Amino acid sequence: MAEIWPQNGTALRPVERPPDGNLRVRGGIGGIRFQFEELLAGANALDGAVRQLAAIAAEADAVRHALFPSQMEAYDSGSRAIIAVGESGDAVVRACDSIGHTRDQVRASYREYEYTEAMNAIRLRTGFLYPVPQEGVGLFSGGSGTHLGDVDRAEHLVAQVPLIVGTLLGSVIGVPMLGQLAGALAGKTDVRTILKTVAGLPGLEFLKPRAVAAEKLETSVGPVDTSPAGLLRRTGELHGAGQGEIAVIKVEGAGSKPAWVVLVPGTQPGHPPGGSNPIDEGGIVDALGYDSAHLAPAIMAALREAGADAGDMVVAVGHSQGGAHVMNLAANKAFLATYDLKYVLTAGSPVGGITPAPGISSLHLEHSQDWVPGTDGVPNPDTRDRVTVTLENPVRTPDGESPGLGPGHRLETYAEGAELVEASRDPSLLASTAVLAGVIGKGKATAVTRFKLTREPMQQRPRPSQLPEQDRPRIPANRSMAGPR
């Protein structure tokens, strides 16, 4: 990994990523965080070098002092020897100081980076970095999903929910600065708690997740494009079915055993929401509020029925809500104890708040006009194994099509973006797609099995007339029996 050597005495800094057409890449081996990890590892190694050089300098000084008596016997030769040893010791000290200075620069640069990140987070939550009116007008004027930058605006607004609520409350009770105080002290917006609270409100119980069953529909054999773009387009076919279908693809991958690809489509509107389809609007609550606690077991059951054995390698692909579900698999202990999840590909999904287990690679596609990935209010972390690509090409809804959630959220938009990712020479993208190729290679898909997921019905509360006699509410016979007033 190359660094920029400072010429003006400033701290060492990571190399800025060069432009890559319409792709804005964050994370991976070319990301700032990984570069700092490498620099800090080097700084720690320099600690050992500094200690060794200091020991050599001390030894040279001891030798110089030991030569002093010889100067009395042979003044010229003794003096030259003392001077030579002294100069060598001084050179070692200078090298030690230089290495120590470089080490300190690296650590100072990292502290500056961490401080800047923390201050920007506070400025965002208090409305000083991206003011709420500015972001709101930018997102909603002319329709959300129609402007470049909508993904960031949505993320900023969700991150500022405590600020917005505090400001409204402060205007009522006469404390104007309550919003900024709430934003600074509340920390990140807890989308999980918000969704759980909403699902617990009277009349909205249907949004609470319920057990999900997987029913095998059919298995077909035929060629399948296992590139990122091909897998996303295959996911679009499931979305078109609109019946809670997922697919499990068996691939004769790079190893001796087959690999498996799980495809989960985006949100399919329910009529009404919270019905039998677990990928309807209620599924968003399961994905972002409950870590896909009910969908993950159904996916495991589908893999087993498709023929996957414990320990087999798995790739998970999802669009929109489906991306959140498959990313949750990367943090699901039961799933990871059964299968070797190697790679997760998401498109247009709010997954910044999901932390995968170590060693699982993920590639997240977002579009600058797509506000959906920003609805969790958290940017995707910049780590070695996690790469986020923001597509920045302007897009519009094709004539005759419904705008839906905006042209940036269309699956075909992301499939075309995945093709650009495959053609990119960015080091982070090359490393990420190499992981996918290492799992499924150019293997042939030998079977595609479709499953229908079904959410169990809600348990209806019995009417009073349906309760046993002893459990029915009793109406007092007269006022005196009604208790104290």
ABEGO torsion letter per residue (X at the ends): XBBBBBAAGBBBBBBBBBBBEABBBBEEAABAAAAAAAAAAAAAAAAAAAAAAAAAAAAAAAAAAAAAAAAAABAAAAAAAAAAAAAAAAAAAAAAAAAAAAAAAAAAAAAAAAAAAAAAAAAAAAGAABBAAAAAAAAABGEBGABBGAAAAAAAAAAAAAAAAAAAAAAAAGBAAAAAAAAAAAEBBBAAAAAAAAAABBGAAAABBBBBBBBBABBBBEBBBABAAAAAAAAAAAAAAGAGBBBBBBBBBABABBBBBBBBBBBBBBOBBGBABAABAAAAAAAAAAGGAAAAAAAAAAAAAAGBBBGBBBBBBBBEAAAAAAAAAAABAAAAAABBBABBBBBGBBAAABBBBBGBBBBBBBBAABAAAAAAGBBBBBBAABBBBBBABBBBBBBGBBAEAEAAABAAAAAAAAAAAAABABAAAAAAAAAAAAAAEABBBABBBBBBBBBBBBBBBBBAAABBAAABBBBBABAAAAEBX
